[in-house]
C-alpha cells in the first residue's frame, strides 16, 4: 500500500510540472486593440504605412495583456500593410508569427486568413505555392461556411489564373467572387472584382462589357478613396482607348492614373509609373509623335534596370525567408525530440529511485541483501546517466552537421540564383523600338545608331559578366 501511495504522489507531481499563467482579459481591455486593427485594415488600400503603424500599436498592447487573439490578428494585419508597401520579407515574417499565434490559440479561421495572405504573397513568385496556400485556406473556409473568406479566395485564385492566361478559369473564379461579395455587400472588394472582370473581358475582346465594368469600378474607387485601385483601373481603360484610337480619352485616363498612383505611399507605385510610361509610349507611337515616343522609350529603358534589380532582390529575399523557416522547423523538431528524451530519461530515473525507496521500506530486516541491490541500482543509474550524456552529445553533433549542410545548400541556392539573375530584356526592348522607328524612317539615323550601339555594348557586357561568373566558381560564390 505504501508503494501505491508513493507512485500516486509521483504521477501527481509529473503531471503538474508544466503549466502557464493566463491573464484574464476583459472586453474593455480588448476594445482599443480591435479598433486599432480595424483602422489598420481599412487603410490597407489608401495608406498602408498607417496599417503597419496601427497594427504595431495593437500588437504592443496585446503582448502586454497576453491577449492571444489580439497578438495573432495584429501580426496578420501588420503583414498585410508590409505586403502593400512591397516589403515581402517583412510581410512573410509577420504572417509566419501570426500563423504560429493562431495555432497556439487553436483558431482555425484565423489560420485560414493567414494562409490566404501567404498565397497573395507568393502569387508573383511561385504560382504552385500560392495555390497550395489558397487550398489550405479554402478547406477551413468550407468547414466554417465562411463566405467572406471564400469570396477572397476566389478573387485571389482568379488573379493567378489571369496571370497564367487561363482566362476561362479566371472569369469563372471572378464571377463567383463577385456574387459572394455582392451578397456580403462588401463595396471595397466589389470594386476589385469589377476591375478584374473588366480586364478579363478586355482580353476576351468584349470591349463594351470591359469598358462598362471598368468605368463603374473607377467611379466607385474614387468615391472610397481607393487610390491604388483607380491607378490600376485606368491602366486597362487606357489600353482600351488606345486600341480604339480614342487618343483624348486615353490621355485623360493616363494623366488621372498617374496622379492617383502618386497618392499611394507604396513602393509598388514605381511599377505603376513604369507601366504608364509604356502606355504613353504606345499612345505617342500611334499618334505618330515619334520623338515623344522615343523619349518615353529611353525612360523605360532606364527604369528597366532599376525594377529588375528590385525584382531579383525581392525573389531572393522570399527564398531566403523560406530557407530560414525550414531551418527553424528542423531546429524545433530536434529540440522537441531532445526534450522528450530528457523527460523519459528523468522519468526512468525517478521510477528507479521509487523502487529503491520501496525496497528500503519493505526489506529492513534483509539489510545485507538490500545494500547489495542498492549498489546495483546505483550503478544502473550511473550507466543511464552516461548513456544520456552520450545521447545528448550525439544530438549536438547532428544539429551542427545539419546546420552546416543547410548553410551549404543556401549558398548554392544563392550562387544558382545569381547565374540566372541577368536580364537583357530592357536593352532588347529598346533595340526593337529603335528598329521599328528606323524601319519607318522616322528617326535620326546617327542618333539611332548611337543608341543601338550603347544597347549592344550593354548586352555584350552582361554576357561577358555571366560567362565570367559561370567559369569562375570563386567569383560566383563571393
C-alpha positions as CSV (number, residue, x, y, z in Angstrom):
1,X,0.0,0.0,0.0
2,X,2.9,2.4,0.8
3,X,4.3,1.8,-2.7
4,X,1.0,2.6,-4.3
5,X,0.7,5.9,-2.4
6,X,4.3,6.8,-3.3
7,X,3.6,6.1,-7.0
8,X,0.4,8.2,-7.0
9,X,2.3,11.2,-5.5
10,X,5.0,10.8,-8.2
11,X,2.3,10.8,-11.0
12,X,0.7,13.9,-9.5
13,X,4.0,15.7,-9.4
14,X,5.0,14.8,-13.0
15,X,1.6,15.8,-14.4
16,X,1.8,19.3,-12.8
17,X,5.3,20.2,-13.7
18,X,4.3,22.1,-16.9
19,X,1.8,24.9,-16.8
20,X,1.2,28.5,-17.7
21,X,-0.4,31.5,-16.2
22,X,-3.2,33.2,-18.2
23,X,-4.3,36.7,-17.6
24,X,-8.0,37.5,-17.7
25,X,-8.7,40.0,-20.4
26,X,-11.9,42.0,-20.2
27,X,-13.8,43.4,-23.1
28,X,-12.7,46.9,-22.2
29,X,-9.1,45.8,-22.5
30,X,-9.6,44.4,-26.0
31,X,-11.8,47.1,-27.5
32,X,-9.0,49.5,-28.2
33,X,-6.9,46.7,-29.7
34,X,-9.8,45.7,-32.0
35,X,-10.4,49.3,-33.0
36,X,-6.7,49.8,-33.9
37,X,-6.6,46.6,-36.0
38,X,-9.8,47.6,-37.8
39,X,-8.5,51.0,-38.6
40,X,-5.2,49.5,-39.8
41,X,-7.1,47.0,-42.1
42,X,-9.3,49.8,-43.5
43,X,-6.2,51.8,-44.5
44,X,-4.6,49.0,-46.5
45,X,-5.6,50.3,-49.9
46,X,-5.1,54.0,-49.2
47,X,-2.3,54.3,-46.7
48,X,-0.5,51.0,-45.9
49,X,2.1,52.8,-43.8
50,X,-0.7,53.6,-41.4
51,X,-1.8,50.0,-41.5
52,X,1.7,48.9,-40.3
53,X,1.8,51.7,-37.6
54,X,-1.6,50.9,-36.1
55,X,-1.0,47.2,-36.2
56,X,2.3,47.6,-34.3
57,X,0.4,49.6,-31.6
58,X,-2.2,46.9,-31.3
59,X,0.5,44.2,-31.1
60,X,2.3,46.1,-28.3
61,X,-0.9,46.3,-26.3
62,X,-1.8,42.7,-27.0
63,X,1.6,41.4,-25.9
64,X,1.4,43.4,-22.6
65,X,-2.1,41.9,-21.9
66,X,-1.0,38.5,-23.2
67,X,-4.2,38.6,-25.4
68,X,-3.6,35.7,-27.8
69,X,-6.3,36.7,-30.4
70,X,-5.0,40.2,-30.5
71,X,-1.4,39.2,-30.9
72,X,-2.3,36.9,-33.8
73,X,-4.5,39.4,-35.7
74,X,-2.1,42.3,-35.2
75,X,0.8,40.3,-36.7
76,X,-1.5,39.4,-39.7
77,X,-2.6,42.9,-40.4
78,X,0.9,44.2,-40.0
79,X,1.9,41.7,-42.7
80,X,-0.8,43.0,-45.0
81,X,0.5,46.5,-44.6
82,X,4.1,45.4,-45.3
83,X,2.9,43.5,-48.4
84,X,1.1,46.6,-49.7
85,X,4.4,48.5,-49.1
86,X,6.2,46.0,-51.2
87,X,8.2,44.6,-48.3
88,X,7.7,40.8,-48.9
89,X,10.5,39.7,-46.5
90,X,8.9,41.6,-43.6
91,X,5.4,40.5,-44.6
92,X,6.5,36.9,-44.6
93,X,7.9,37.1,-41.1
94,X,4.7,38.8,-39.8
95,X,2.5,36.2,-41.5
96,X,4.6,33.4,-40.0
97,X,4.3,34.9,-36.5
98,X,0.5,35.3,-37.0
99,X,0.1,31.7,-38.1
100,X,2.0,30.4,-35.0
101,X,-0.1,32.6,-32.8
102,X,-3.4,31.4,-34.3
103,X,-2.2,27.8,-33.9
104,X,-1.4,28.4,-30.3
105,X,-4.9,29.6,-29.5
106,X,-6.4,26.9,-31.9
107,X,-8.2,29.5,-34.1
108,X,-8.6,27.7,-37.4
109,X,-10.4,30.5,-39.1
110,X,-7.6,32.9,-38.2
111,X,-5.1,30.3,-39.6
112,X,-7.1,30.2,-42.9
113,X,-6.9,34.0,-43.2
114,X,-3.1,33.8,-42.9
115,X,-2.9,31.0,-45.5
116,X,-4.9,33.4,-47.8
117,X,-2.4,36.2,-47.1
118,X,0.6,33.9,-47.7
119,X,-1.0,32.8,-51.1
120,X,-1.2,36.5,-52.1
121,X,2.5,37.0,-51.1
122,X,3.6,34.1,-53.3
123,X,1.3,34.8,-56.3
124,X,4.0,36.9,-58.0
125,X,6.8,34.4,-57.2
126,X,5.5,30.8,-57.2
127,X,2.0,30.0,-58.5
128,X,2.2,26.5,-57.2
129,X,2.9,27.6,-53.6
130,X,0.3,30.3,-53.8
131,X,-2.4,27.9,-54.9
132,X,-1.3,25.5,-52.2
133,X,-1.8,28.1,-49.5
134,X,-5.2,29.0,-51.0
135,X,-6.3,25.3,-50.9
136,X,-5.3,25.1,-47.2
137,X,-7.4,28.2,-46.5
138,X,-10.3,27.0,-48.6
139,X,-10.6,23.7,-46.7
140,X,-11.1,25.6,-43.5
141,X,-13.4,28.2,-45.0
142,X,-15.7,25.5,-46.3
143,X,-15.7,23.8,-42.9
144,X,-16.9,27.0,-41.2
145,X,-19.0,28.2,-44.2
146,X,-17.0,31.5,-44.2
147,X,-18.4,33.3,-47.2
148,X,-16.1,36.3,-46.9
149,X,-13.0,34.2,-47.0
150,X,-14.4,32.0,-49.8
151,X,-15.0,35.2,-51.8
152,X,-11.5,36.5,-51.2
153,X,-10.0,33.1,-52.2
154,X,-12.0,33.0,-55.4
155,X,-10.7,36.5,-56.2
156,X,-7.1,35.6,-55.5
157,X,-7.2,32.4,-57.4
158,X,-8.7,34.2,-60.4
159,X,-5.7,36.6,-60.3
160,X,-3.3,33.6,-60.6
161,X,-5.3,32.1,-63.4
162,X,-5.3,35.5,-65.1
163,X,-1.5,35.7,-64.9
164,X,-1.3,32.2,-66.3
165,X,-3.5,33.3,-69.2
166,X,-6.2,30.8,-68.2
167,X,-8.9,33.3,-69.0
168,X,-11.9,30.9,-68.7
169,X,-10.9,29.7,-65.2
170,X,-10.1,33.3,-64.2
171,X,-13.5,34.5,-65.4
172,X,-15.3,31.7,-63.6
173,X,-13.4,32.5,-60.3
174,X,-14.0,36.3,-60.6
175,X,-17.8,35.7,-61.2
176,X,-18.1,33.5,-58.1
177,X,-16.2,36.1,-56.1
178,X,-18.4,38.9,-57.4
179,X,-21.6,37.1,-56.4
180,X,-20.4,36.3,-52.9
181,X,-19.1,39.9,-52.3
182,X,-22.5,41.2,-53.6
183,X,-24.3,39.1,-51.0
184,X,-22.0,40.3,-48.3
185,X,-22.4,43.9,-49.5
186,X,-18.6,44.4,-49.5
187,X,-18.2,47.5,-51.6
188,X,-14.4,47.6,-51.5
189,X,-13.9,44.1,-52.8
190,X,-16.7,44.6,-55.3
191,X,-14.5,47.3,-56.9
192,X,-11.6,44.8,-57.1
193,X,-14.0,42.2,-58.8
194,X,-15.2,44.8,-61.3
195,X,-11.7,45.8,-62.1
196,X,-10.6,42.1,-62.7
197,X,-13.7,41.2,-64.6
198,X,-13.1,44.2,-66.9
199,X,-9.6,43.1,-67.5
200,X,-10.7,39.6,-68.4
201,X,-13.4,40.8,-70.8
202,X,-10.9,43.1,-72.4
203,X,-8.6,40.0,-73.0
204,X,-11.7,38.2,-74.5
205,X,-12.2,41.2,-76.8
206,X,-15.6,42.1,-75.3
207,X,-14.7,45.8,-75.3
208,X,-18.1,47.2,-74.5
209,X,-18.5,45.0,-71.4
210,X,-15.0,45.7,-70.2
211,X,-15.4,49.4,-70.5
212,X,-18.7,49.4,-68.7
213,X,-17.3,47.4,-65.7
214,X,-14.1,49.5,-65.5
215,X,-15.9,52.9,-65.7
216,X,-18.1,51.8,-62.8
217,X,-15.2,50.5,-60.8
218,X,-13.3,53.8,-61.5
219,X,-16.3,55.7,-60.2
220,X,-16.7,53.6,-57.0
221,X,-12.9,53.6,-56.3
222,X,-12.8,57.4,-56.4
223,X,-15.8,57.6,-54.1
224,X,-14.0,55.3,-51.5
225,X,-10.5,57.0,-52.0
226,X,-9.0,53.7,-53.3
227,X,-6.1,55.4,-55.0
228,X,-4.2,52.3,-56.0
229,X,-7.3,50.8,-57.5
230,X,-8.0,53.9,-59.6
231,X,-4.5,53.8,-60.9
232,X,-4.8,50.1,-61.9
233,X,-8.3,50.5,-63.4
234,X,-7.1,53.5,-65.5
235,X,-4.3,51.4,-66.9
236,X,-6.8,49.0,-68.6
237,X,-9.1,51.8,-69.7
238,X,-6.0,53.5,-71.3
239,X,-5.3,50.3,-73.3
240,X,-8.9,50.1,-74.4
241,X,-9.0,53.7,-75.7
242,X,-5.6,53.4,-77.4
243,X,-6.7,50.3,-79.2
244,X,-9.8,52.3,-80.4
245,X,-7.7,55.3,-81.4
246,X,-9.6,57.4,-78.8
247,X,-6.5,59.4,-78.0
248,X,-8.2,62.2,-76.0
249,X,-9.8,59.6,-73.6
250,X,-6.5,57.7,-73.3
251,X,-4.6,60.9,-72.5
252,X,-7.2,61.7,-69.8
253,X,-7.0,58.4,-68.0
254,X,-3.2,58.3,-68.2
255,X,-3.0,61.6,-66.5
256,X,-5.6,60.7,-63.9
257,X,-3.9,57.3,-63.3
258,X,-0.5,58.9,-62.8
259,X,-2.0,61.4,-60.4
260,X,-3.7,58.7,-58.3
261,X,-0.6,56.4,-58.3
262,X,1.4,59.2,-56.7
263,X,-1.1,59.4,-53.8
264,X,-0.3,55.8,-52.8
265,X,2.5,55.6,-50.2
266,X,3.7,52.2,-51.5
267,X,6.8,51.2,-53.4
268,X,4.5,49.4,-55.8
269,X,3.7,52.8,-57.4
270,X,7.1,52.5,-59.2
271,X,5.7,49.6,-61.1
272,X,2.6,51.6,-62.0
273,X,4.7,54.6,-63.1
274,X,6.7,52.2,-65.3
275,X,3.5,50.8,-66.9
276,X,2.1,54.3,-67.5
277,X,5.3,55.2,-69.4
278,X,4.7,52.2,-71.6
279,X,1.1,53.5,-72.2
280,X,2.4,56.9,-73.1
281,X,4.9,55.3,-75.5
282,X,2.1,53.4,-77.2
283,X,-0.1,56.5,-77.3
284,X,2.6,58.7,-78.9
285,X,3.6,56.0,-81.3
286,X,0.0,55.6,-82.6
287,X,-0.3,59.3,-82.8
288,X,3.0,59.3,-84.9
289,X,4.7,61.6,-82.4
290,X,7.9,59.6,-82.8
291,X,10.2,61.9,-80.9
292,X,8.0,61.8,-77.9
293,X,7.7,58.1,-78.3
294,X,11.5,57.8,-78.4
295,X,11.8,59.9,-75.2
296,X,9.4,57.6,-73.4
297,X,11.3,54.5,-74.7
298,X,14.5,55.9,-73.2
299,X,12.8,56.5,-69.8
300,X,11.5,52.9,-70.0
301,X,15.0,51.6,-70.6
302,X,16.3,53.5,-67.5
303,X,13.5,52.2,-65.3
304,X,14.0,48.6,-66.5
305,X,17.4,48.2,-64.9
306,X,16.1,49.6,-61.5
307,X,13.0,47.5,-61.5
308,X,14.9,44.4,-62.5
309,X,17.3,44.7,-59.6
310,X,14.4,45.2,-57.2
311,X,12.5,42.2,-58.5
312,X,15.5,39.9,-58.1
313,X,16.1,41.2,-54.6
314,X,12.5,40.5,-53.7
315,X,12.6,37.0,-55.0
316,X,15.9,36.1,-53.3
317,X,14.5,37.6,-50.1
318,X,11.5,35.3,-50.2
319,X,13.7,32.3,-50.9
320,X,15.9,33.1,-48.0
321,X,12.9,33.5,-45.7
322,X,11.6,30.2,-46.8
323,X,15.0,28.6,-46.1
324,X,15.1,30.2,-42.7
325,X,11.7,28.9,-41.9
326,X,12.7,25.4,-42.9
327,X,15.8,25.7,-40.6
328,X,13.6,26.9,-37.8
329,X,11.2,24.0,-38.2
330,X,14.1,21.5,-38.3
331,X,15.6,23.0,-35.1
332,X,12.2,22.9,-33.4
333,X,11.8,19.2,-34.2
334,X,15.3,18.5,-32.9
335,X,14.6,20.4,-29.7
336,X,11.3,18.6,-29.1
337,X,12.9,15.2,-29.7
338,X,15.7,16.2,-27.2
339,X,13.1,17.3,-24.6
340,X,11.2,14.0,-25.0
341,X,14.4,12.0,-24.5
342,X,15.3,14.1,-21.4
343,X,11.8,13.8,-20.0
344,X,11.6,10.0,-20.3
345,X,15.2,9.6,-19.0
346,X,14.3,11.6,-15.9
347,X,11.1,9.7,-15.5
348,X,13.0,6.4,-15.7
349,X,15.5,7.6,-13.0
350,X,12.6,8.7,-10.8
351,X,10.9,5.3,-11.2
352,X,14.1,3.6,-10.2
353,X,14.5,5.8,-7.2
354,X,11.0,4.9,-6.1
355,X,11.7,1.3,-6.4
356,X,14.8,1.8,-4.2
357,X,12.6,3.6,-1.6
358,X,10.1,0.8,-1.7
359,X,12.8,-1.9,-1.2
360,X,14.2,0.0,1.8
361,X,10.7,0.2,3.5
362,X,9.7,-3.4,2.8
363,X,13.1,-5.1,3.3
364,X,14.5,-3.5,6.5
365,X,15.3,-7.0,8.0
366,X,17.2,-8.1,4.9
367,X,19.8,-5.3,5.3
368,X,22.7,-7.1,3.7
369,X,20.7,-8.2,0.7
370,X,19.2,-4.7,0.3
371,X,22.5,-3.0,0.4
372,X,23.8,-5.2,-2.4
373,X,20.7,-4.4,-4.5
374,X,21.0,-0.7,-3.8
375,X,24.6,-0.8,-5.0
376,X,23.5,-2.5,-8.3
377,X,20.7,0.1,-8.7
378,X,23.1,3.0,-8.2
379,X,25.4,1.5,-10.8
380,X,22.4,1.3,-13.2
381,X,21.5,4.9,-12.6
382,X,25.1,5.9,-13.3
383,X,25.0,3.9,-16.6
384,X,21.8,5.5,-17.5
385,X,23.3,9.0,-16.9
386,X,26.3,8.1,-19.0
387,X,24.0,6.9,-21.8
388,X,22.1,10.1,-21.5
389,X,25.2,12.2,-21.8
390,X,26.3,10.3,-24.9
391,X,22.9,10.7,-26.4
392,X,23.0,14.5,-25.8
393,X,26.5,14.8,-27.2
394,X,25.4,12.8,-30.3
395,X,22.3,15.1,-30.8
396,X,24.5,18.2,-30.6
397,X,26.8,16.7,-33.3
398,X,23.7,16.0,-35.5
399,X,22.5,19.6,-35.0
400,X,25.9,21.0,-36.0
401,X,26.1,18.7,-39.0
402,X,22.6,19.6,-40.3
403,X,23.1,23.3,-39.7
404,X,26.3,23.2,-41.8
405,X,24.5,21.3,-44.5
406,X,21.7,23.8,-44.7
407,X,24.2,26.7,-44.8
408,X,26.0,25.0,-47.8
409,X,22.7,24.4,-49.6
410,X,21.7,28.0,-49.0
411,X,25.0,29.3,-50.5
412,X,24.5,27.0,-53.5
413,X,21.0,28.4,-54.0
414,X,22.3,31.9,-53.9
415,X,25.0,31.0,-56.5
416,X,22.5,29.5,-58.8
417,X,20.1,32.5,-58.5
418,X,23.0,34.8,-59.3
419,X,23.7,32.9,-62.6
420,X,20.0,33.4,-63.6
421,X,19.8,36.9,-62.4
422,X,21.0,38.6,-65.6
423,X,18.4,40.0,-67.9
424,X,18.8,41.9,-71.1
425,X,15.1,42.5,-71.8
426,X,15.5,46.2,-71.3
427,X,18.2,46.7,-73.9
428,X,16.5,44.4,-76.3
429,X,13.1,46.2,-75.9
430,X,14.9,49.4,-76.7
431,X,16.6,47.9,-79.8
432,X,13.2,46.7,-81.0
433,X,11.7,50.1,-80.5
434,X,14.6,51.7,-82.3
435,X,14.4,49.2,-85.2
436,X,10.6,49.9,-85.6
437,X,11.3,53.6,-85.8
438,X,14.3,53.1,-88.2
439,X,12.2,50.9,-90.5
440,X,9.7,53.6,-90.8
441,X,12.4,56.1,-91.5
442,X,11.2,58.5,-88.8
443,X,14.2,58.8,-86.5
444,X,17.6,60.4,-87.0
445,X,20.0,57.7,-88.2
446,X,23.0,58.9,-86.3
447,X,21.2,59.1,-83.0
448,X,19.6,55.7,-83.6
449,X,22.9,54.1,-84.4
450,X,24.4,55.6,-81.3
451,X,21.7,54.4,-79.0
452,X,21.7,50.9,-80.6
453,X,25.5,50.8,-80.1
454,X,25.0,51.5,-76.4
455,X,22.4,48.8,-76.1
456,X,24.6,46.2,-77.9
457,X,27.5,47.2,-75.7
458,X,25.4,46.7,-72.5
459,X,24.2,43.3,-73.8
460,X,27.8,42.3,-74.6
461,X,29.0,43.4,-71.1
462,X,26.2,41.3,-69.4
463,X,27.0,38.2,-71.5
464,X,30.7,38.5,-70.6
465,X,29.9,39.0,-67.0
466,X,27.6,36.0,-67.0
467,X,30.4,33.9,-68.7
468,X,33.0,35.0,-66.1
469,X,30.7,34.1,-63.3
470,X,29.8,30.7,-64.7
471,X,33.5,29.8,-65.3
472,X,34.9,31.3,-62.1
473,X,33.3,29.4,-59.1
474,X,35.2,31.6,-56.7
475,X,33.8,34.8,-58.2
476,X,30.3,33.3,-58.3
477,X,30.4,32.4,-54.6
478,X,31.6,35.8,-53.5
